[in-house]
Amino acid sequence: MASLTLVVMAAGIGSRYGGLKQIDPVGPGGEIVIDYSIYDALKAGFDRVVFIIRKDFHEAFLEKIGRTAESRVETAYVFQEIDDLPPGFPAPQGRKKPWGTAQALLGCRNTVGTPFAAINADDFYGRTAFAALASHLKSVRESPGLLDFSMIGYVLENTLSEHGHVARGVCEITADRYLKDIRERAKIRRFPEGVKYTDNDRDWIPIPSGSYVSMNMWGFTPGLFAEIETRFPAFLEANSGRILQAEFLIPEVVGDLVREKKARVKVLPTGEKWFGVTYPEDKPKVQAAVRELIKAGLYPERLWEV
């Protein structure tokens, strides 16, 4: 059986949430969202976990989740830093946060050598999503010049917050469920007449009902790292005019690879409802959802006591 790695992206500052939401408890035993993701991943057959974190909350992260994970699965840590840049590109003065999810994964280039899943630390993805991704990763078949990736596709309406806008990768898929295109939309929200997005805070553009979106739950192979490394300098040059805010994001890299026919991405649809803590007001809903899943028998009351 092929070894599978779970990469957890936990370096985000969480500016809208107002704190380190990655270590904020949502379960009855003090469990955090990452606990449930790891639990589901182990059930699905993943046998290694890599956490991408910031150095400044390494100790807090170890205390809250790292040591628990280390006692159950092979564990490694990667630090995402502002100055982890291509040669010739100094860290700009005034930049306060890392460079986004694509840079986060690039930091794993010397740590991950197996097919791997990449997820956000603060999103609750659901048991069946991990099982579907593990199954696909175990059957990866790449050919020269064509990377074989996968993505869990969530129905847009199942991924929205009641308390503000969210960012999603909005997808076009083919009849045989391969990704045709993906566009990162930074501000999506529900209106009485439907779901819309804006790029300029003025014009709100409708998104078709039932569209599939990426929640950054991806299945990748190590071939991704070379592609990110190659594209990072071009990203920095193209965004030199907004270098303090620009983010190098996975959906944009994957979208480019698909459009260039350098990768195929199997979209694995799920009916799971996403739960996440984008805003402080989201937390009670996540806590209630976890209680319902425990009541249904999917999780024990105390996750790591069994």
N, C-alpha and C positions, 0 to 999 in steps of 0.2 A: 504494500500500500504506500502510495506517494506521501511524503511529508508535506504538511500544509502549514503555512505561517499566517497568523493573524496580525496585521499591522494596525495599531490603534493610534489615530492622530489626535493627540491631546495637548497640543502646544498653543491652541487658540486662546487669546486673551479673554474673549467673552465680553466685549465692550458693551453690547446691548443689555447683557444680563447683569453686569455690574459686579462681577466677582469670578472666582475660579469655579465655574459651574461644573467642571469635570469631577470635582470631589464633593459635590453637594448631595447629601443623602436623599434617596427617594424610596427606599425599601424599609420595612418594619424593623429590620435588624441593623439599620444604618447603611444598607447597601446603596451603592451609587449606580448610575446607569451602566458604567463600564463593567461592573460585576455581572450584570445580567447578560451583556454581550459575550463576556468570556465564558460564562456558564453555558450559553447556547453554542458557542463555537466549539468548546470541548465536546459537547454532546454530538456535534456534527462531524467530529474527526480531526479538528485542528490540533496540532501537537506542539506548537511554539507560538509565543506572543512577543511582539516587539512594540514597545511604547515609544511614541515620539512626543517628547515633552520639552519644557524649557528648563534650563539649569536652575533658574531662581525659584522653582517650586519642586525641585527634585526630592528634597527631604519630605515635604508634605505629601507628595505623591507616593513615595515609598511607604509612608506610614498608613495612608488610607487604602491603597490598592496594591502597590508593588509587591510587598512581602506576602500578601495573601496569594497573589498570582504565582509568585516564585515557589510557593509550597505545593503547587498543583501542576505546574507546567513549566517547561523551559522558557526562560524570560530574558529579554535583552532590552536595553534602553538606547535611544538615539536622541540627541539634543538638536532642536531646530533653533538656529541662531541667525541674527540679522546679517552677520558678516560671513556666512557660508555662501560665498559668491564665486562665479567663475574668475579665473585669473584676469587681472586688468580692470576689475570692477570693484572699487572700494565701497564700503558701506556708506551710504549717504548720511551726512549729518542731519539729524532731525527725524530720521526714520525710527518709529517707536515699536513696530511689530514685525514679525517675520514675514516672509514673502508669499505665503499662501500654501495651499495643499500640494501643489506640484513640487515646490521646493522641499516641503516636509518629506515627501516620498523619496526625493533625490538623496536625502540624508541617509537613507537605508541601503544605498548602493553597495556598501561594503559589509552589510549585516544580514541581508536577505538574499538567499541563493536558491529558493524554491518557489513554486507557484504560491501566490499569497492573496489574501483578501485584505482590502484597505477599507477602514471604516472611521467615522467620526466618533470621538469619545462620548459626546453628549447626545447621541441619538439612540433611541430604543427601536431596534429593527425587527424583532420578532423571530421566534424559533425556526419557522419554515424557511425564512430568508437565508439563514446560515446553512441549513441543510441543502438548499438548492445550489448555493454558491460552492459549497464543498464538493458536491457531486460533479459540478461542471469542471472545477479545478482539477479534479482527479482524472479527467478525460481530455485534458488540453492536448491539442495536436497542432504544433506550429510548423510552418514550412518556410523556406528561405524568403525573406522579404515580407512576410505576412505574420504579424503578431496575433495571437489568439487570446482575446480578453473576454470578459463577461461583466454584466452589470445587473443588479437587482432593480427592476423597474416598478416604481410605486405609482399608483393612481394619484394624480395631482391633488384631488379633493381630499385624499386621506392624509395629506402631509402639511396642512396649513395650521397656523397659530391663530387663535381668536384675539390675540393681543397685539398684533402688529404685522408688518411685512416679513417675509422670509426669502431666502435665496435658494433657488433650485436650478438644476440643469434640465431644461425642457427638451424632450427627445422627439425625434421623428424615427419611426421604426418601419422596417420592411414587412411584407406579408409573412415571411418566414422568421420574423422576430430577430433581425439583426439591426444594429443601430445604423441609421442612415445619416443622422445629424444630431448634434446636441449643442444647445446654446445656453450659457449661464445667464440667468436673469436674477439680478441682485435684489429686486424689490417686487415681490408678488404678494397680492392680498385678495381676499374675498370681498366682493361687492354684492348687493342684493341681486343684481342681474348676471352675476357670474364672476369668475376669477380673471384678474387682469395683472399686467406687469407694467412698470415704467422704467425708462432709462434716464429720464430728465426731471422727474418729480412733478411733471405737469400733465403729460399725455399718458393716459392709461390704455393699454392695448389688450384686447381680450385674448385669452388662451383657450383653445377648444376644450370643452368638457370631456373628461376621461383621458386627457393626455397623460402619457407616462413621463415621470421625472426621475432624475438621479438624486438619491440621498447620500451620495458618496459612499455607496456600498459596492465596491468593485472587486472583480477577480482579475489579477494581473500575473504576468510572468516577469522574470528578471530582465527581459529584453526592454521593458519600459524605461529602465534607468538610463540607458544610453540615449534614448530619444529625448528624455527630459534634459539631460546634460547638454545635448546638442542645441536644444531650443531655448535654453535659459539666457544665453547672451543676446539672442535676437529679441527676446521679451524685454530685457533691460534697455536695449537700445530703442525699441519702439515706444517704450513708456518713459523715456527720459524727461519728458515734460511734466509728468505726474508721478515722479519716482517715490515720493513720500507715501502715496496711497496705493499704488498699483499692486495687484495680487496675481501671482502666477498660479493658475488653478488647473486641477486635474481635468475637469470637463473640457476646457479649452484645448489642452494638449491632446486628449483623446479625440475630440472633434476634428482637430487638424489631421491626426493620423488616419481617421476614417475617411475624411475627404480626400486625402492623398493616397488612399488605398494601401496603406502600410499596416493597417490593423483591421481586424474584424472583431466586432463586439456583440456577443450573444446577449440579448436582453431577456432576462428571466423574470417574467411578471409575477408579482405577488399581490395577494389581497390583504396582506398585513396592514394594519393601521400604524402609521408612524407616531411615536411619542417622543417629544424632545423638549428641552428646557432652553428655548431661545430667549424668553423673557421671564423675569421672576414670577409673573402671574401664571406661567405655564406649569409651575412645579406642582400645585395641588392636583391638576389633571393627570400628570404622570404618576403621582403617588396613588391616586384612585385607580388608574389603569393597572398598576402593579398589584394592588390588593385584589382586583378582579381576576388577574391571571393566577395569583396564589390560590384564590378560592376555587378556580377551575382546575387546580391540580398541576399546572404547568411548572410551578416553582414551589420549593418548600418555604415555610415561613421564615426560617433562617437559612439563607442560601448556602453558606459554606459550613454548616454544622452537620452535613450528611456526607 
